[in-house]
């Protein structure tokens, strides 16, 4: 681990602050499920070489659980290299990681794949011609795997026609590519397999990445172990004791077990602590940092840091009750509006 000198109350310069903050952004913790998917990808890469029928994989989960992180790390483990043999010099791309653009058409996706392969004519041709060139480059560049991240963008319009055409394209593309085509997306991407049984069979391996749970004793231990590993990587000289039970309760509350929110909070918390010249992150720093993180989906979430007598179960129940009360009031307002509108129509 990189060593960071003590600050002793002295605010570091901007260069040092940036270095430490970038260090926090780069922290990746290999928890059990993360490692399991990494190993499965490595196995697929090795086992698919020369096979007549490569396995396919679908990775899904909500935002912030680490889908893109794990697939990007795997891709970085197998970087592109320039290869020269007796016939030619070419760029060997073992694994290609492609992020599907929002509201992507099949042609737009094929074009982006070609662009990342290095085809100067990536935007020229029909969908069929572009897809044909992808298969050509897979062979020419000796590619072994393609990962399509943010796969849900290919089926943003969730209609039977869109699902059917997308499913047919993926099925044909994976068959003709003769290499693993790993799909990675949100849970609603599962709809494509519901609509297309053949594709569902082809992607028999489906792995879900989930947020940490925090109900049973073993789940709490696992979450706190994750927090402890994160703290060991933080750019401070002293321990912040983030994995202590009370602090872990608060970190779970603000994140609901989603790693993204924990890391984003610690990123901002690091900045606050550094500006104060501190050698660890305190609750006060986290209290200030949390004000920068707005979760629209949780309007009734409170700031638990420095809150006297914080009780996780009690605060989650209170938040849930507030949400239900808000929804009930909203529904009541809509019903009253409809009645008023109906009354005006009847009066004419």
TIDRENLUM-36787 format. One record per atom (N, C-alpha, C): x negated, y, z negated. Coordinates in steps of 0.02 Angstrom, whole numbers, plus 50000, padded with zeros to 5 digits. Each point is the difference from the previous one (the first is absolute). Example, Ala and Ser with C-alpha at 12.3 -4.5 7.8 and 13.67 -1.06 7.14 Angstrom:
493404971649610;500455005950000;499555006050000;500185005350036;499585005949997;500395005549963;
This chain:
499584994050000;500425006050000;499565006350000;500235005050036;499645006350002;500015003449932;499435002749980;499955003349935;500155007550007;500355002649949;500175007150000;499755003149935;499645005550006;499705003249941;500545003449958;499835001049937;500455003349954;500085007350019;500595002749986;500135007150015;499915004449938;500164997149943;499905003649936;500345006950000;500615000150027;500395006249998;499855004950056;499534998350044;499825004550055;500354997850064;500385004650028;500354998550063;499504998850056;500064994550037;499534998750055;500155004450060;499525000550045;500125004050060;500474996250047;500225003450052;500514997150045;499744993750035;499374999950016;499724994150034;500054993849955;499835000949936;500034994449952;500734998049987;500445004949996;500714998649990;500284995950058;499815002050060;500234996450059;499734992950001;499364999249982;499694993449999;500374995449952;500165002549942;500344995849950;500724998650020;500335005050027;500704998950021;500034995150058;499535000550047;499984995250056;499854993049974;499614999649947;499864993549970;500644996849974;500435004049969;500644997349974;500434997750059;500025003950054;500394998150058;499784993350030;499374998549992;499724993950030;500074993749956;500265000849940;500054994349954;500514995050027;499794993850005;500444994450019;499914994549948;500554998149970;499984994749949;500284993650029;499614994849996;500204993550027;500394996049948;500655001149998;500424996149955;500174993450034;500304995149965;500114993350027;500354999750068;500555003650008;500374999750064;499595003050056;499655005349985;499575003350049;499474995150026;499684996649953;499494995150018;500294994150039;500614998049981;500334994550034;500115001550074;500225006250014;500135001950070;499345000850038;499495002849967;499355000650032;499744993150021;500064995249954;499764993250014;500404996850056;500665001250001;500414997150053;499815002950068;499855006450002;499795003150063;499334997150023;499544999049953;499354997050017;500094992950027;500444996249968;500134993250022;500294999950070;500485004650013;500315000350066;499495001750054;499565004749983;499505002250049;499554994250019;499804996049950;499554994450013;500374994250034;500584998249974;500364994250026;500295001150070;500115006250018;500325001450066;499514999450057;499355000249985;499494999950052;500024993350037;500215000250063;500014993950040;500624995849993;500475002049957;500604995949991;500505001250057;500424994950013;500505000650054;500615004049976;500095000549934;500595003549973;499815003649936;499765006350005;499795003649940;500595001749954;499884999849936;500515001949951;500125007650004;500615001949982;500185007149998;500215001849928;499955006449983;500145002249932;500385006550000;500505000549955;500375006249989;499905002149927;499735006049990;499905002749933;500495005749990;500394999749946;500495005349990;500035002249927;500265006149991;500055002749933;500185007450004;500215002849944;500205007049998;499385004550006;500125006450009;499465004950006;499575000249937;499345000050011;499545001049944;499754993849965;500204994150024;499794993849964;499334997350025;499745002850056;499334998050022;499954996350066;500534999950040;499994996350063;499475002750048;500005006550011;499515003050045;499304999449972;499935000849935;499344999749968;499684993250011;500384994649989;499714993350005;499834998350073;500435002150047;499864998450070;499425004250028;499945006249976;499445004250021;499344997449971;500014997849937;499394997249971;499784993850038;500494995850017;499844994050038;499705001850068;500295005050033;499745002250065;499295002649993;499875003849947;499325002749989;499494994649986;500224994349976;499544994449988;499764997050067;500375001550052;499834997150067;499945005750050;499485004149994;499935006050043;499844998250072;500155004750044;499824999250070;499255000550008;499724996250048;499285000250013;499885000050076;499455002850020;499814999950070;499604993650013;500234996150049;499694993650015;499725000150071;499404997350007;499704999450067;499824992750013;500214997550058;499804993250020;499685000450069;499924994550032;499664999950065;500425003250056;500655000849987;500455002650051;500215007249990;500065002149936;500285006749989;499885002349929;500165006449989;500005002949933;500715002449986;500294998049943;500695001849986;500095001049925;500575003049983;500185001249930;500434994349975;499734996149954;500374994449971;500415002549942;500664999150004;500465002349948;500324993849968;499734997549944;500294994049969;500725001149977;500125005749966;500675001549973;500185007150019;500595000850030;500255006650019;500595001849955;499945005649964;500535002449957;500355005850034;500644999250016;500385005150036;500605002149958;500075006549989;500585002649965;500545001750050;500574996849994;500555001250047;500275007049988;500035004250052;500245006949991;500755000249987;500255005249966;500725000549986;500414999850064;500574996649996;500484999350056;499654997750064;499534995449991;499614997650057;500414995750047;499905001150065;500264995350050;499484994650010;500194994650032;499524994650013;499435002550045;500175004350048;499495002850044;499535004549962;500275004249955;499575004549961;499534996049955;500244994649971;499584995849958;499454996750042;500194997450058;499504996850044;499465005050020;500215006250013;499535005250019;499525001549942;500265000349939;499565001449943;499514994449988;500224993850008;499554994349993;499435000550050;500175001550062;499495000750052;499525005749985;500265005549974;499585005749982;499494998149948;500214996249949;499534997949948;499534994650024;500194996650054;499544995150030;499475003450041;500125006450018;499515003750040;500165000450073;500624998350020;500205000350070;500125007350021;499615002750047;500095007050021;500665001150037;500324994650022;500645000550036;500574998049954;499925001249935;500494997549951;500715002450011;500095005750032;500675002850010;500254999450072;499684995750039;500184999150070;500314993250011;500604999850031;500314993750017;500664998849965;500344994850021;500634998149969;499874996149936;500534998649964;499934996149938;499694993250015;500224996850053;499734993450019;499265000550017;499815005250038;499305000950019;499565001449939;500255004349954;499615001649940;499904993749958;500534996149991;499954994049960;499534995050033;500014999650066;499554995650035;499275001949989;499875006549999;499315002449988;499784998449929;500465000349952;499834998249931;499744992849998;500354995550032;499794992950001;499314999350034;499895004050051;499344999950035;499455002249951;500125005449963;499495002549955;499904995449939;500534996649979;499934995249945;499474994850019;500024997850062;499524995150024;499315003250011;499995005850032;499375003350016;499615002249938;500365002449950;499675002549939;499954994749946;500224993950018;499974994349954;500335001649932;500605002750005;500375001849940;500284993849967;500045000249934;500244994249963;500655001349961;500185006449992;500615001649963;500205007250012;500665001250005;500275006750003;500495000949942;499935005549964;500455001649945;500425006050019;500664999150001;500465005550015;500295002549935;499745005649975;500225002949937;500595004850013;500415001149948;500605004250006;500464997250055;500064993449999;500384996550053;500725002350004;500285002449943;500715002150000;500145005550050;499485003750021;500125005450048;500214997450069;499864993750013;500204997150064;500754998650001;500304999749940;500714998649994;500345005349957;499795006450009;500295005549961;500755000450009;500234998850061;500724999950014;500244992849992;500324998849944;500174993149980;500654997750034;499984999250067;500584997450037;499834993150026;500514996350017;499894993250026;499565000150062;500125004950043;499625000450062;499265001549987;499865004949956;499315001749983;499654994249967;500344996749952;499704994249966;499854994450049;500474998750045;499924994550047;499425001250048;499975006150028;499475001550048;499315000249966;499985002849939;499375000249963;499774993049982;500474995849978;499844993149981;499744996250061;500315001050057;499794996650060;499305002150021;499855006649992;499345002550018;499464997149954;500145000049935;499524997449951;499884992650012;500554996350012;499944992750011;499574998550062;500155003550054;499624998950062;499285002449992;499915005849969;499335002849991;499574995449958;500264997449945;499614995649957;499844993450034;500464997650041;499894993750036;499455000850052;500045005350039;499535001050056;499325002549976;499985003149941;499355002449975;499564994349977;500304994749975;499644994049977;499535001549942;500145005349962;499635001649939;500525002149947;499825000149937;500475002449949;500195007350011;500655001350000;500265006950003;500345001149932;499665003349955;500265001149932;500455006149999;500614999149975;500475005549994;500035002349928;500035006449990;499985002849932;500505005849996;500504999549956;500505005249998;500445000049938;500505004250002;500475000949945;500474994049997;500344999049943;500464994349993;500554999850053;500235005950024;500534999850050;499774996950066;499344999150008;499754996750060;500214992750004;500204997349943;500234993049999;500614998950045;500365005550015;500594999450042;499854997050068;499405001250025;499824997450065;499974992450001;499824997149943;499974992749995;500694997049989;500455003949969;500694997749992;500344999550067;499855004650045;500325000350065;499694995150050;499384998049990;499654995950049;499704993949966;500344994450006;499794993849966;499324997550025;499885000550064;499364997650027;499415004049972;500095006549994;499485004249972;499904998449926;500554998649966;499974998249929;499584993649990;500084995350046;499614993849996;499265001450016;499895004350049;499315001550019;499645003549942;500355004349965;499715003449941;500244996649936;499824993749995;500214996149942;499665002549936;499395002750006;499645002749942;500215007349989;500335001149945;500215006849981;499775001349929;499625005449991;499745001749934;500285006849977;500285000149941;500275006249972;499525003049949;499855006450009;499615003749951;500495004149959;499984999249934;500485003349957;499665004649949;500395004449971;499765004149945;499894995449940;499585002249953;499894996249939;500654999949959;500144994249970;500554999549952;499735001349930;500465001549954;499775002149934;500514998049946;500284994050007;500514997749953;499734994649953;499704994950028;499744994549960;499295001549977;499794996349948;499335001249971;499444999250051;500054994850042;499474998950049;499995005550053;500585002850016;500045005450049;499685006449972;500125001349937;499715005849967;499244999449998;499764993949985;499284998849998;499695001250069;500344997550052;499755000850069;499965007350020;500525003849983;500025007150016;499455003849963;499924998549936;499495003449961;499294998250024;499924993850023;499354997950028;499855003950063;500525001250040;499925004150061;499785007149981;500345003049951;499845006749978;499285000349973;499814994949963;499334999849971;499474999850055;500134996250053;499524999650055;499955006850036;500575003450006;500005006650031;499585004849959;500104999849933;499635004549957;499254998850004;499804993750007;499294998450004;499675003350061;500415001750050;499745003050061;500045007750000;500335002849950;500085007349999;499345003749991;499935005950029;499365003750000;499885004149936;500044996749942;499905003449937;499524996149956;499675003549955;499514996949956;500334996449941;500595002549978;500334997149942;500634996250020;500224995649955;500604996050012;500625004349988;500514999150042;500625003649992;500544995849965;499864993649991;500464995449965;500694999950033;500014999850066;500635000050036;500394993549993;499654994649984;500324993449995;500294998749931;499925004749953;500334999149935;500754999350011;500334996249957;500704998350012;500455006250009;499935004949956;500435005950006;499885003850065;499365000650019;499845003550062;500234995950061;499924993349995;500224995650054;500755000550010;500385000549945;500735001050005;500165006250041;499645005449987;500135006350035;499804999650073;499444996650014;499784999350069;500494995650039;500274994949966;500504995950035;500635004150012;500205003949951;500615004050007;499975004650061;499445003550009;499975004850054;499914996750068;499774993750000;499854996650063;500484994450017;500354997349949;500404993950007;499584994450030;499365000249985;499554994650021;499725000750070;500145005650034;499745001050068;499315003149996;499484996550024;499315002449993;499885007050028;500355001750054;499895006550033;500105005849950;500544999749961;500155005549954;499505000549943;499744994249979;499495000149948;499365003250026;499804998050060;499385002750027;500075007450018;500585002050024;500105007150016;499985004249936;500314997449946;499985003649936;499295000649975;499614994750005;499315000249976;499565004450044;500175000450062;499645004550045;500095007249978;500635002049987;500135006849976;499745000949929;500074994749958;499765000449931;499255001049998;499644996850045;499275000950005;499835007250015;500375003050046;499875007050018;500115004649940;500544998849963;500165004249942;499454999249947;499794993849988;499484998749949;499335003150020;499834999650064;499375002750023;499985007649994;500575003250016;500035007349994;499915002349928;500184995549953;499925001649929;499324997849974;499584997050044;499344997749979;500024994049954;500554996250002;500084994249955;499654993850028;499834995649954;499684993750019;500464994049997;500655001349998;500514994850004;500675003250016;500494996050017;500675002450014;500424999249937;500335005349980;500434999849941;500735000450021;500454999149951;500715000550014;500195007050024;499665005149973;500145006850022;499855000850074;499444997050023;499835000450070;500534996550043;500244994249977;500504996350037;500675003750000;500145003449944;500625003949996;500005005550053;499445003350007;499945005450050;500004997050070;499664994450010;499954996950066;500684997650025;500414997449954;500654997250021;500465005450028;499905006249980;500415005550026;499915000950075;499444997550027;499875000750071;500334994450041;500224994749965;500294994250035;500765000249994;500335001550054;500735000450001;500284993850035;500394996149963;500334994250029;500735001750010;500185001350063;500695001950016;500484994449980;499774993950005;500434994349984;500124999249925;499615003849959;500094999549927;500075007149970;500565003250014;500095006949976;500065000649924;500154994549966;500105000449927;499414997049961;499464998750035;499394997749966;499725005649957;499804998349939;499705005149956;499254999350002;499655004849972;499284999749994;499844996949931;499754993949999;499914996449936;499365001849962;499555003450034;499355001349969;500055005549947;499714998549944;500045004449941;500715000449971;500434995350021;500684999849973;499994996049935;500235003049946;500004996749936;500524994449999;499804994149976;500464994349993;500264997350066;499605000350053;500234997450065;500164992549994;500584998150025;500214993050001;500194998150071;499634995550029;500084998250071;500714997750015;500244995249962;500664997150014;500555005449993;499945004149949;500505005249988;500005005150056;499405002150024;499975005050053;500244997450067;499864993650014;500254997050063;500764999549999;500284998149943;500734999749994;500315006950007;499695005049969;500265006850004;499985002550072;499454998650035;499945002150070;500544996750042;500114993549989;500504996350038;500705002849986;500145001749937;500655002849982;500115006750034;499475004250001;500055006550033;500134999350075;499684995150031;500114998850071;500724997950013;500264995449959;500694997850008;500505005649989;499865004349951;500435005749987;500005004950059;499415001150027;499945004550057;500384997250061;499934993550012;500344996950058;500765000249991;500224998949937;500725000249987;500285007150011;499635005049978;500215006950010;500015001850074;499494997550036;499965001450072;500594996850036;500164993949981;500574996550031;500655003649984;500065002349938;500605003749980;500085006450040;499455003550010;500025006250039;500234998750072;499764994650028;500194998350069;500744998350005;500244996249950;500714998250000;500445006249992;499805004749956;500385006149990;500005004250064;499445000250034;499955003850063;500474997050052;500024993350004;500444996850049;500745001549984;500174999849936;500705001449980;500205007150018;499535004849989;500145006950017;500105000850075;499564996750038;500055000450073;500654996850025;500194994449969;500624996750019;500605004249983;499985003449941;500555004349980;500095005850047;499465002950024;500045005650047;500314997850065;499834993950023;500294997450062;500754999049993;500204997449942;500724998749989;500405006349994;499685005549980;500365006349992;500165003550066;499664997850053;500135003150066;500634997250031;
